[in-house]
Amino acid sequence: MERLGDYHSLVKQDPLKALSRLPFLTKQIIRDNFELLKSRDLQSRRWFYNTSGGSTGEPVRFIQDEVYHVYCQSLKRHYDRWTGYEVGMPKVVLWGSERDLLLGKETLRTRVGRWLRNELWLNAFRMSEEDLDQYVAIINKVKPVQILAYAQAIYELARHVEEKKLVIWSPRAIMTTAGTLHVHMREVIERVFGAPVFNRYGSREVGDIACECEAHEGLHICPFTHYVEIVREDGTPAEPGEVGEVVVTSLVNYAMPLIRYRIGDMAAWADEKCRCGRAWPLLKEVTGRVTDMFVSASGTRVYGGYFTRLLYFRDWVKKFQFVQESHTHILLRVVPAVSLEQAKRIAEQEHAELEDKVRLVMGPACKLEIEFVDDIPPSSSGKYRYTISKVHT
């Protein structure tokens, strides 16, 4: 076991190497050691509780303070400038977290703040056809410079506009967050709104971690607020282009430091530097939650994005979600885009093809079950999950 004195010496000589010697921090460790993880000077700080969204089924409570909040807000403003947006310009926010959007019951302070910032908030938890028609009318009236939205929510709105052949205002930029932005989603959003999409990546635990710039060649990590590692299953660093687990150290939360925190996402480093010239670390992509990795009977891990691609360009599917119930059972939930009878008929025709493609990665014993449902709601955080695995290695 390394002596404490030797470790302190290593911290001075090579801080990053010293950091790599520390164990990973997990949600379970935070739950089990909550009091021990509090800062010793907590009472001298203006602090508050926060919780993760729980989109992995594992919500966790933690502490943040005013200094952390100021850094987070400053970074948001910085990322906003990359899109051409400045505070005070008209902005529409399509948001859905129950804690952030209280269905018209926001505090006076919240309402005044949004008015001063010239922001109009729409509820991503209320998205019936009538609601979507109203949102289109509001956007056309407000003419926002930027639309900030949950990735799935703005995608659903874009699909609605396209299907009903509506006319909608083209903002300078659309900022997506809170969910994996798949390629087909970006294509639809940009085509419908006639505006570039800037993808932003973050979490409740550590704030905004990274964002796309105007070059759209990856997501830049702010090195002043976060230190990010991408590791393999054995904890060793992943190579550029190799998908691994995201481990984050927050550099600005002294109230409850989260050091080498396994946030629950998968990502990959970019192979090359961004042509924008910024020297910040660059993520190639954030591919999804750790639980989005399926596990075959042989123990092979399969990236959930493989399954989502199976449903691209199938006009009978409006919404879908793949759920791995066991090593040999994949459930596909479908909200049909056509009549239920027509969807069932098409599904019956295409079932064998889809099951064969599932078996290519999951093994010959795996069966695909298709279930038609009225809706697939997002999690309590507002994040929409295309793939859920109930199987763990």
MISE-49130 format. One record per residue (C-alpha): residue number from 1; z, x, y. Coordinates in steps of 0.25 Angstrom, whole numbers, plus 2048, in hexadecimal, padded with zeros to 3 digits. Example, Ala and Ser with C-alpha at 12.3 -4.5 7.8 and 13.67 -1.06 7.14 Angstrom:
% MISE-49130
TIMI, nr, z, x, y
TIMI, 1, 81F, 831, 7EE
TIMI, 2, 81D, 837, 7FC
***
This chain:
% MISE-49130
TIMI, nr, z, x, y
TIMI, 1, 800, 800, 800
TIMI, 2, 7FC, 805, 80E
TIMI, 3, 808, 80A, 816
TIMI, 4, 80A, 802, 823
TIMI, 5, 80A, 80F, 82B
TIMI, 6, 7FC, 813, 825
TIMI, 7, 7F7, 806, 828
TIMI, 8, 7FB, 806, 837
TIMI, 9, 7F4, 814, 838
TIMI, 10, 7E7, 80E, 832
TIMI, 11, 7E8, 803, 83C
TIMI, 12, 7E7, 80D, 847
TIMI, 13, 7DC, 815, 841
TIMI, 14, 7D3, 80A, 83B
TIMI, 15, 7D7, 7FC, 83F
TIMI, 16, 7CC, 7F5, 837
TIMI, 17, 7CF, 7FD, 82A
TIMI, 18, 7DE, 7F9, 82C
TIMI, 19, 7DA, 7EB, 82E
TIMI, 20, 7D2, 7EB, 820
TIMI, 21, 7DF, 7EF, 819
TIMI, 22, 7E6, 7E2, 81D
TIMI, 23, 7E5, 7D7, 813
TIMI, 24, 7DD, 7CA, 816
TIMI, 25, 7E4, 7BF, 81D
TIMI, 26, 7E1, 7B1, 816
TIMI, 27, 7E5, 7A3, 81A
TIMI, 28, 7EF, 7A2, 80F
TIMI, 29, 7F6, 7AF, 814
TIMI, 30, 7F7, 7A8, 822
TIMI, 31, 7FD, 79C, 81C
TIMI, 32, 807, 7A3, 814
TIMI, 33, 80B, 7AD, 81F
TIMI, 34, 809, 7A5, 82C
TIMI, 35, 816, 7A9, 832
TIMI, 36, 814, 7B8, 82F
TIMI, 37, 806, 7B8, 835
TIMI, 38, 80B, 7B3, 843
TIMI, 39, 80C, 7BE, 84E
TIMI, 40, 81A, 7C3, 851
TIMI, 41, 817, 7C0, 860
TIMI, 42, 812, 7B2, 85E
TIMI, 43, 81C, 7AB, 866
TIMI, 44, 818, 7B3, 873
TIMI, 45, 80A, 7AE, 871
TIMI, 46, 803, 7A0, 874
TIMI, 47, 7FF, 79D, 866
TIMI, 48, 7FA, 791, 85E
TIMI, 49, 7F8, 78C, 84F
TIMI, 50, 7E9, 78B, 84A
TIMI, 51, 7E4, 788, 83D
TIMI, 52, 7D7, 78B, 835
TIMI, 53, 7CD, 780, 833
TIMI, 54, 7CF, 77F, 824
TIMI, 55, 7C0, 77E, 821
TIMI, 56, 7C4, 786, 814
TIMI, 57, 7CF, 77D, 810
TIMI, 58, 7D9, 787, 815
TIMI, 59, 7DE, 784, 823
TIMI, 60, 7E8, 78E, 828
TIMI, 61, 7F1, 78F, 835
TIMI, 62, 7F2, 79B, 83E
TIMI, 63, 7F7, 79F, 84C
TIMI, 64, 7EF, 7A3, 858
TIMI, 65, 7F2, 7A6, 866
TIMI, 66, 7ED, 7A4, 874
TIMI, 67, 7E7, 7B3, 874
TIMI, 68, 7DF, 7B0, 868
TIMI, 69, 7DA, 7A2, 86E
TIMI, 70, 7D5, 7AA, 87B
TIMI, 71, 7CE, 7B4, 872
TIMI, 72, 7C7, 7A9, 86A
TIMI, 73, 7C3, 7A1, 876
TIMI, 74, 7BD, 7AD, 87D
TIMI, 75, 7B5, 7B0, 870
TIMI, 76, 7B0, 7A2, 870
TIMI, 77, 7AB, 7A4, 87E
TIMI, 78, 7A5, 7B1, 87B
TIMI, 79, 79D, 7AB, 86F
TIMI, 80, 799, 79F, 878
TIMI, 81, 792, 7A9, 882
TIMI, 82, 789, 7AE, 877
TIMI, 83, 784, 7A0, 876
TIMI, 84, 781, 79F, 885
TIMI, 85, 78D, 795, 887
TIMI, 86, 798, 797, 892
TIMI, 87, 7A5, 78F, 894
TIMI, 88, 7A2, 783, 89C
TIMI, 89, 794, 781, 897
TIMI, 90, 792, 773, 890
TIMI, 91, 796, 774, 882
TIMI, 92, 797, 76B, 876
TIMI, 93, 7A1, 76E, 86A
TIMI, 94, 79E, 767, 85D
TIMI, 95, 7AC, 769, 856
TIMI, 96, 7B4, 763, 84B
TIMI, 97, 7C1, 769, 848
TIMI, 98, 7CC, 75F, 848
TIMI, 99, 7D5, 768, 850
TIMI, 100, 7CB, 76B, 85B
TIMI, 101, 7C5, 75D, 85C
TIMI, 102, 7CF, 752, 85C
TIMI, 103, 7C5, 746, 85D
TIMI, 104, 7C7, 744, 86C
TIMI, 105, 7D6, 747, 86C
TIMI, 106, 7D5, 754, 872
TIMI, 107, 7E0, 759, 87C
TIMI, 108, 7DD, 758, 88B
TIMI, 109, 7DD, 767, 88C
TIMI, 110, 7D2, 768, 881
TIMI, 111, 7CA, 75D, 888
TIMI, 112, 7CB, 764, 896
TIMI, 113, 7C8, 772, 890
TIMI, 114, 7BB, 76C, 889
TIMI, 115, 7B7, 766, 897
TIMI, 116, 7B9, 772, 89E
TIMI, 117, 7B1, 77A, 894
TIMI, 118, 7A6, 76F, 895
TIMI, 119, 7A7, 76D, 886
TIMI, 120, 7A4, 760, 87F
TIMI, 121, 7AA, 75F, 871
TIMI, 122, 7A4, 756, 865
TIMI, 123, 7AB, 753, 858
TIMI, 124, 7A5, 759, 84C
TIMI, 125, 7AE, 750, 844
TIMI, 126, 7A7, 744, 849
TIMI, 127, 798, 746, 845
TIMI, 128, 792, 738, 841
TIMI, 129, 784, 735, 845
TIMI, 130, 789, 72E, 851
TIMI, 131, 792, 73A, 855
TIMI, 132, 786, 743, 854
TIMI, 133, 77D, 73B, 85C
TIMI, 134, 788, 73B, 867
TIMI, 135, 78A, 74A, 866
TIMI, 136, 77B, 74C, 868
TIMI, 137, 77C, 743, 875
TIMI, 138, 788, 74B, 87A
TIMI, 139, 781, 758, 878
TIMI, 140, 775, 753, 87F
TIMI, 141, 77D, 74E, 88B
TIMI, 142, 786, 75B, 88C
TIMI, 143, 77B, 765, 889
TIMI, 144, 784, 770, 884
TIMI, 145, 781, 77E, 886
TIMI, 146, 788, 781, 879
TIMI, 147, 78C, 778, 86D
TIMI, 148, 798, 77D, 865
TIMI, 149, 799, 777, 857
TIMI, 150, 79D, 777, 849
TIMI, 151, 791, 77C, 841
TIMI, 152, 790, 770, 838
TIMI, 153, 793, 766, 843
TIMI, 154, 787, 76B, 84C
TIMI, 155, 77E, 76C, 840
TIMI, 156, 781, 75E, 83C
TIMI, 157, 77E, 75A, 84B
TIMI, 158, 771, 762, 84B
TIMI, 159, 76D, 75B, 83E
TIMI, 160, 770, 74E, 844
TIMI, 161, 767, 751, 850
TIMI, 162, 75C, 755, 848
TIMI, 163, 75C, 74A, 83E
TIMI, 164, 75D, 73F, 849
TIMI, 165, 753, 747, 852
TIMI, 166, 75C, 747, 85E
TIMI, 167, 75B, 74F, 86A
TIMI, 168, 766, 759, 86D
TIMI, 169, 76A, 763, 878
TIMI, 170, 767, 771, 875
TIMI, 171, 773, 77A, 879
TIMI, 172, 772, 789, 87C
TIMI, 173, 77A, 78B, 86F
TIMI, 174, 781, 785, 864
TIMI, 175, 78E, 78C, 85F
TIMI, 176, 792, 789, 850
TIMI, 177, 79F, 78C, 84A
TIMI, 178, 7A9, 787, 83F
TIMI, 179, 7A0, 787, 833
TIMI, 180, 795, 78F, 82D
TIMI, 181, 788, 78E, 834
TIMI, 182, 77D, 78E, 82A
TIMI, 183, 76F, 792, 82D
TIMI, 184, 769, 784, 82B
TIMI, 185, 774, 77F, 834
TIMI, 186, 770, 789, 83F
TIMI, 187, 762, 785, 83E
TIMI, 188, 764, 776, 840
TIMI, 189, 76D, 778, 84B
TIMI, 190, 764, 781, 853
TIMI, 191, 758, 779, 850
TIMI, 192, 75E, 76C, 855
TIMI, 193, 766, 771, 861
TIMI, 194, 75B, 77C, 865
TIMI, 195, 767, 786, 867
TIMI, 196, 76C, 792, 861
TIMI, 197, 778, 791, 858
TIMI, 198, 783, 79B, 85A
TIMI, 199, 78D, 79C, 84E
TIMI, 200, 79B, 79F, 850
TIMI, 201, 7A5, 7A3, 845
TIMI, 202, 7B4, 7A1, 846
TIMI, 203, 7C1, 79A, 841
TIMI, 204, 7CE, 794, 845
TIMI, 205, 7D6, 7A0, 840
TIMI, 206, 7CF, 7AB, 848
TIMI, 207, 7C6, 7A4, 852
TIMI, 208, 7B7, 7A7, 854
TIMI, 209, 7B3, 7B3, 84C
TIMI, 210, 7A4, 7B5, 84F
TIMI, 211, 798, 7AF, 855
TIMI, 212, 789, 7B0, 856
TIMI, 213, 783, 7B6, 862
TIMI, 214, 775, 7B3, 868
TIMI, 215, 76E, 7BB, 85E
TIMI, 216, 773, 7B3, 852
TIMI, 217, 774, 7BE, 849
TIMI, 218, 782, 7BC, 844
TIMI, 219, 790, 7B9, 849
TIMI, 220, 797, 7C3, 852
TIMI, 221, 7A6, 7C6, 850
TIMI, 222, 7AE, 7C9, 85C
TIMI, 223, 7B5, 7D6, 859
TIMI, 224, 7C0, 7D4, 864
TIMI, 225, 7C6, 7C7, 85D
TIMI, 226, 7C2, 7C9, 84E
TIMI, 227, 7C1, 7D3, 843
TIMI, 228, 7B9, 7CE, 838
TIMI, 229, 7B7, 7D3, 82A
TIMI, 230, 7AE, 7CE, 81F
TIMI, 231, 7B3, 7D1, 811
TIMI, 232, 7AF, 7CF, 803
TIMI, 233, 7B7, 7C8, 7F8
TIMI, 234, 7BE, 7D5, 7F5
TIMI, 235, 7C2, 7D7, 804
TIMI, 236, 7B8, 7E3, 806
TIMI, 237, 7AF, 7E2, 813
TIMI, 238, 7A1, 7DA, 811
TIMI, 239, 794, 7E1, 814
TIMI, 240, 78B, 7DC, 820
TIMI, 241, 784, 7D0, 81A
TIMI, 242, 78E, 7CE, 80F
TIMI, 243, 795, 7C1, 810
TIMI, 244, 7A4, 7C2, 80F
TIMI, 245, 7B1, 7BC, 813
TIMI, 246, 7B5, 7BC, 822
TIMI, 247, 7C2, 7C3, 826
TIMI, 248, 7C7, 7C2, 834
TIMI, 249, 7D1, 7C9, 83C
TIMI, 250, 7D4, 7C2, 84A
TIMI, 251, 7D7, 7CD, 855
TIMI, 252, 7DC, 7C3, 85F
TIMI, 253, 7E7, 7BA, 858
TIMI, 254, 7F4, 7C1, 859
TIMI, 255, 7FC, 7B5, 857
TIMI, 256, 7F8, 7B5, 848
TIMI, 257, 7EF, 7C0, 845
TIMI, 258, 7E5, 7BD, 83A
TIMI, 259, 7E1, 7CA, 834
TIMI, 260, 7D6, 7CB, 829
TIMI, 261, 7D6, 7BC, 828
TIMI, 262, 7CD, 7B6, 81D
TIMI, 263, 7C7, 7AB, 825
TIMI, 264, 7C0, 7A5, 81A
TIMI, 265, 7B1, 7A7, 81E
TIMI, 266, 7A6, 7AF, 818
TIMI, 267, 79C, 7B7, 821
TIMI, 268, 794, 7C4, 821
TIMI, 269, 792, 7CF, 82B
TIMI, 270, 784, 7D1, 832
TIMI, 271, 77B, 7DC, 82C
TIMI, 272, 777, 7E0, 83A
TIMI, 273, 77C, 7E0, 849
TIMI, 274, 778, 7D4, 852
TIMI, 275, 76C, 7D6, 85B
TIMI, 276, 775, 7D1, 867
TIMI, 277, 77B, 7DF, 867
TIMI, 278, 78A, 7DA, 866
TIMI, 279, 792, 7E4, 85E
TIMI, 280, 79C, 7D9, 859
TIMI, 281, 79C, 7D8, 849
TIMI, 282, 792, 7CE, 844
TIMI, 283, 793, 7C4, 839
TIMI, 284, 786, 7C1, 832
TIMI, 285, 78B, 7B3, 82E
TIMI, 286, 797, 7AB, 82B
TIMI, 287, 793, 7A4, 81E
TIMI, 288, 79F, 79B, 81B
TIMI, 289, 7AD, 799, 816
TIMI, 290, 7B2, 7A1, 80A
TIMI, 291, 7B3, 794, 803
TIMI, 292, 7A4, 792, 805
TIMI, 293, 7A2, 79D, 7FA
TIMI, 294, 7A0, 796, 7ED
TIMI, 295, 7A4, 79D, 7DF
TIMI, 296, 79C, 79C, 7D3
TIMI, 297, 7A1, 79B, 7C5
TIMI, 298, 79E, 7AA, 7C3
TIMI, 299, 7A6, 7AD, 7D0
TIMI, 300, 79A, 7B0, 7D9
TIMI, 301, 79D, 7AC, 7E7
TIMI, 302, 792, 7A3, 7ED
TIMI, 303, 790, 7A2, 7FD
TIMI, 304, 790, 793, 800
TIMI, 305, 784, 795, 809
TIMI, 306, 77C, 795, 7FD
TIMI, 307, 77F, 786, 7FA
TIMI, 308, 77D, 782, 808
TIMI, 309, 76F, 787, 808
TIMI, 310, 76C, 77E, 7FC
TIMI, 311, 76D, 772, 805
TIMI, 312, 764, 777, 810
TIMI, 313, 758, 76E, 814
TIMI, 314, 75C, 763, 80A
TIMI, 315, 75A, 757, 813
TIMI, 316, 762, 74E, 80B
TIMI, 317, 76F, 756, 80E
TIMI, 318, 776, 753, 81B
TIMI, 319, 783, 75A, 818
TIMI, 320, 788, 762, 80C
TIMI, 321, 793, 76A, 806
TIMI, 322, 794, 772, 7FA
TIMI, 323, 7A1, 773, 7F3
TIMI, 324, 7A4, 77C, 7E7
TIMI, 325, 7AE, 774, 7DE
TIMI, 326, 7AE, 77E, 7D3
TIMI, 327, 7A6, 78A, 7CD
TIMI, 328, 79C, 780, 7C7
TIMI, 329, 79D, 774, 7D1
TIMI, 330, 796, 773, 7DE
TIMI, 331, 798, 766, 7E6
TIMI, 332, 78D, 764, 7F1
TIMI, 333, 792, 759, 7FB
TIMI, 334, 786, 753, 803
TIMI, 335, 785, 749, 80E
TIMI, 336, 777, 744, 80D
TIMI, 337, 76D, 744, 818
TIMI, 338, 765, 738, 812
TIMI, 339, 76A, 72C, 80A
TIMI, 340, 774, 72E, 7FF
TIMI, 341, 76A, 729, 7F5
TIMI, 342, 75F, 732, 7FA
TIMI, 343, 768, 73E, 7FA
TIMI, 344, 76D, 73C, 7EC
TIMI, 345, 75F, 73B, 7E7
TIMI, 346, 75B, 748, 7EE
TIMI, 347, 768, 74F, 7E9
TIMI, 348, 765, 74B, 7DB
TIMI, 349, 757, 751, 7DC
TIMI, 350, 75C, 75E, 7E2
TIMI, 351, 769, 75F, 7DB
TIMI, 352, 763, 768, 7D0
TIMI, 353, 75D, 772, 7DA
TIMI, 354, 76A, 773, 7E2
TIMI, 355, 773, 775, 7D5
TIMI, 356, 769, 780, 7D0
TIMI, 357, 76B, 787, 7DD
TIMI, 358, 77A, 785, 7DD
TIMI, 359, 77A, 78B, 7CE
TIMI, 360, 772, 797, 7D3
TIMI, 361, 77F, 79C, 7DA
TIMI, 362, 78A, 795, 7D3
TIMI, 363, 786, 796, 7C5
TIMI, 364, 77F, 78D, 7BB
TIMI, 365, 78B, 784, 7B8
TIMI, 366, 78D, 780, 7C6
TIMI, 367, 78A, 771, 7C9
TIMI, 368, 786, 76B, 7D6
TIMI, 369, 78C, 75D, 7DA
TIMI, 370, 786, 756, 7E6
TIMI, 371, 78F, 74C, 7ED
TIMI, 372, 78B, 743, 7F8
TIMI, 373, 795, 740, 803
TIMI, 374, 795, 739, 811
TIMI, 375, 79A, 745, 818
TIMI, 376, 79F, 753, 817
TIMI, 377, 7AA, 755, 822
TIMI, 378, 7AD, 763, 828
TIMI, 379, 7BB, 769, 825
TIMI, 380, 7C6, 766, 82F
TIMI, 381, 7C2, 772, 837
TIMI, 382, 7B4, 76C, 839
TIMI, 383, 7AD, 776, 830
TIMI, 384, 7A3, 771, 827
TIMI, 385, 7A2, 778, 819
TIMI, 386, 795, 778, 811
TIMI, 387, 79B, 77F, 805
TIMI, 388, 7A9, 77E, 7FF
TIMI, 389, 7AE, 786, 7F3
TIMI, 390, 7BA, 781, 7EC
TIMI, 391, 7B9, 78D, 7E2
TIMI, 392, 7C0, 79A, 7E5
TIMI, 393, 7BE, 7A8, 7DF
***
